[in-house]
Amino acid sequence: MSQSASVWMVLLVALVAANLPFVTDRLLGLVPLSPGTKTLAVRLGELVFLYFVAGGIGLLFESRVGQISPQGWEFYAVTGALFIVLAFPGFTWRYLLKHRS
């Protein structure tokens, strides 16, 4: 896979992973929970976990292309902020839009 394709793949994975906690009531999209038990705190915990999963996938792609570049705290601050921005559509759909019963 080319470097350009792997960058787009990581961005797509991050977009899906950032919205997954807000789109489904299942834990990590796999484990069914009883209705109403998935609170905002659980969703934010999932968001943090999926941030590291998406980062791990990016690290895997980077290691396949060549040497892994060392990163400082700035990198993680920027990617964390980007991940939160990518989660905004799912958050808006879950908490800011009215849903008909």
Secondary structure, DSSP 4 states (H G I P E B T S, - for coil): --HHHHHHHHHHHHHHHHHHHHH-SSBTTTB---TT---HHHHHHHHHHHHHHHHHHHHHHHHHHSPPPP--HHHHHHHHHHHHHHTHHHHIIIIIS----
